[in-house]
Structure formats: C-alpha cells, structure tokens
Amino acid sequence: MYKRMKQIFERPALYLKSEAAFWNEEHISKQMLNAHLDPDFEGASRKADFIEKSARWIGELLPSNKYHKLLDLGCGPGLYTERFAKMGYQVTGIDFSERSIDYAKKAAKQRGLDISYHCQNYLNMDLDMIFDVSTMIYCDYGALSTEDRRSLRNYVYQHLNAGGRFLFDAFSMEFYHQFKEGTSWELCPEGGFWSGDEYMLFQGNYKYEGYVTLEQRILMTDDKITPYYLWNTCFTKESLIQEVEETGFKVIEVFGDVAGDEYHKDNTTMAILLEK
Ligand SMILES: C[S@@+](CC[C@H](N)C(=O)[O-])C[C@H]1O[C@@H](n2cnc3c(N)ncnc32)[C@H](O)[C@@H]1O
C-alpha cells in the first residue's frame, strides 16, 4: 500500500502526462464548459470584457481583409471564433474537448455563423487547408512539453501561407516567481468541480527546473484515485524568441498580452506575433 501511495503522491517526472483526460472527462468537462461560459470568471477562458477587447485588437492588428483564413487552436466553446467570424474572417476552430466543440457547433448554427469546427488534438492536426493567421489564446502553449511545443510550432508553420502569422500568449518569469509551492487537502462531501460524487483532493504545487510549474491534483473518490498534472512552462522574452526562431518563424513583435498591452517584464503574461 505504502509503495503504491508513494508512487501516486510523489512529484512526477518533468512533463509526465496524466493518464486521465482532464479536458474530456465527463464531469470535469461539464464544469469547464460552465467556466468558459461564465463572463465574470477567469479560469477556463478570460473574462468577457477582456475577450471583447482582445478580439477587437486582433482584428486591428491582423485585419480580416488581409489575413482572411483564420485558425484558432484550442478554441473551446467558441468565445473568440464567434467574434472573429462576425469580424469577417473565414474561421476554423480546433479543440479536443468534445463537449466544447459540440457546444460551439450548435451555438454557431443558432447564431447563423459559418465557422468550421474540428474536434482534434492540435498536436497531430490534419487540416485540409492553409491559413493566413493562427491564434492560440490563454497561455495553452506553455502547458506543453518542450517536445510538444516543437511539434505544435511545426504543425502551425506547415498550415500557414508564406507571410502568414501566428499569435499566442504565454506566462512569463513574473508568473513563475509569484507561483507558490505547497500542498493541501480539500474535502468535498457534496461533490464539486472534480467529481459529482463526494471526494477528497490532494493539491501539490511545485516548481521544476527550467521555469516550469506543476499543479498536481489527485482526486480520490469512493472507487478510484486519479492524478491530474497541469504543467506550465514560463518564459523570458528571449527564451520564447529563441525557441520560435528554431522553427523558422520571424518575430514581428512581443506584447504584454493578447489585447495589445505593451510588453513589460513585470507582467505575468506576454504575447508574441510571428510570421512564416
Ligand atoms: C485555457 S482554454 C482556452 C480556450 C480559448 N482559447 C479561450 O481563450 O477562450 C484551452 C483550450 O484548449 C483545449 N486544448 C488543450 N489541449 C489541446 C490539444 N492538445 N488539442 C486540442 N485542444 C486542446 C482545451 O480543451 C481548452 O478548450
């Protein structure tokens, strides 16, 4: 028993992937969808007023008459894609959460928006189209391992026209410095975010070498123990530029966020605009 528990609770090796699918688990994905759709909650998506400002800024930075075909990676239930479609882009959205994509498809149909949605993993995406611009919003890039970031960049590069642009955001060193290590337990007799049944949750927040953080969550219900690992790699402006240049992208500009805030090293995020 001790050995098995030790194996479950110890700090995992860097970038170890959870076996359980966080974004697609029946109960969690329902909670995530509610979180995305709550305009005042900053969690799965940013708050609605930020998204509004951000989409408007992207529309000015990368106008739809010049960058017409847009690919949004990790589009969730379509908070950005719908805004982009209304701004005149020809929009494709990819997400591997079936629940989010189902919602996005129904919402687009109801609202009369012509958006092409694909329930796909962007780490092996296969789209029959080349784009003028791609976006990946809310710091999902840093959730990937070094290997996966490399293959994502290659996929995006292959799916862009020459001169096509890629905009994404990531957490900075300031985020890493503010991240607090520690462990705690939570008891939820009525169920909660992680399960509809009663559960106990172990929460371990750890820092790793290479400016990586881990939020380890171990869910204990009546019949099973399920570990989830939420990784995040933090960047300096220079380390981010170095890795995107490896893929052949040209760096156009670094911003403070995806709403056009000026870059500052004390910001917890940065956004980078690349060109193929
Ligand atoms: C933090 S949310 C951001 C959603 C959206 N970009 C926004 O800002 O509203 C990340 C999204 O990426 C999706 N996602 C994470 N990893 C993915 C992968 N490997 N392939 C496709 N989608 C992924 C999740 O399902 C989730 O909807």
PDBQT file of the ligand as one rigid body, heavy atoms in Angstrom, charges set to zero:
ROOT
HETATM    1  C1  LIG A 301      -7.344  27.551 -21.414  1.00  0.00    +0.000 C 
HETATM    2  S1  LIG A 301      -8.555  27.000 -22.562  1.00  0.00    +0.000 S 
HETATM    3  C2  LIG A 301      -8.642  28.400 -23.642  1.00  0.00    +0.000 C 
HETATM    4  C3  LIG A 301      -9.838  28.400 -24.564  1.00  0.00    +0.000 C 
HETATM    5  C4  LIG A 301      -9.907  29.574 -25.548  1.00  0.00    +0.000 C 
HETATM    6  N1  LIG A 301      -8.697  29.724 -26.322  1.00  0.00    +0.000 N 
HETATM    7  C5  LIG A 301     -10.243  30.855 -24.843  1.00  0.00    +0.000 C 
HETATM    8  O1  LIG A 301      -9.352  31.664 -24.604  1.00  0.00    +0.000 OA
HETATM    9  O2  LIG A 301     -11.438  31.035 -24.546  1.00  0.00    +0.000 OA
HETATM   10  C6  LIG A 301      -7.625  25.797 -23.501  1.00  0.00    +0.000 C 
HETATM   11  C7  LIG A 301      -8.416  25.034 -24.522  1.00  0.00    +0.000 C 
HETATM   12  O3  LIG A 301      -7.506  24.238 -25.260  1.00  0.00    +0.000 OA
HETATM   13  C8  LIG A 301      -8.036  22.946 -25.439  1.00  0.00    +0.000 C 
HETATM   14  N2  LIG A 301      -6.895  22.036 -25.619  1.00  0.00    +0.000 N 
HETATM   15  C9  LIG A 301      -5.918  21.775 -24.707  1.00  0.00    +0.000 A 
HETATM   16  N3  LIG A 301      -5.013  20.928 -25.250  1.00  0.00    +0.000 NA
HETATM   17  C10 LIG A 301      -5.430  20.657 -26.510  1.00  0.00    +0.000 A 
HETATM   18  C11 LIG A 301      -4.924  19.834 -27.565  1.00  0.00    +0.000 A 
HETATM   19  N4  LIG A 301      -3.798  19.131 -27.408  1.00  0.00    +0.000 N 
HETATM   20  N5  LIG A 301      -5.605  19.787 -28.733  1.00  0.00    +0.000 NA
HETATM   21  C12 LIG A 301      -6.753  20.498 -28.895  1.00  0.00    +0.000 A 
HETATM   22  N6  LIG A 301      -7.289  21.287 -27.928  1.00  0.00    +0.000 NA
HETATM   23  C13 LIG A 301      -6.635  21.373 -26.758  1.00  0.00    +0.000 A 
HETATM   24  C14 LIG A 301      -8.890  22.678 -24.215  1.00  0.00    +0.000 C 
HETATM   25  O4  LIG A 301      -9.881  21.719 -24.452  1.00  0.00    +0.000 OA
HETATM   26  C15 LIG A 301      -9.450  24.083 -23.956  1.00  0.00    +0.000 C 
HETATM   27  O5  LIG A 301     -10.663  24.266 -24.607  1.00  0.00    +0.000 OA
ENDROOT
TORSDOF 0
